[in-house]
Amino acid sequence: MASFNSVIALYQVSGLTESNCGDITFINTGTQPVTINAALRLLSNQSFTFAAQVGEINKTVFRFTFDPDPSYVNSLTVIKKYFIEK
């Protein structure tokens, strides 16, 4: 049986996150649309997961950008799943 740890981070300004993990999930927890790597657009309450098999590591650097409308709330929750080797 495989074991794993999860790390949760909240971002409120555009930036980068290095995955270096198994699964990584992006959840738009704000009201402002957010775009990931200039290709994946998440509206409020939408999410997307890049999943890996046990032992695989996603090495992608993800850039996320919020739309430039100050009347909305920027909030992106990122959950990273790290597999633990025995």
Order of alpha helices (4+ residues) and beta strands (2+ residues): beta-beta-beta-beta-beta-beta-beta-beta
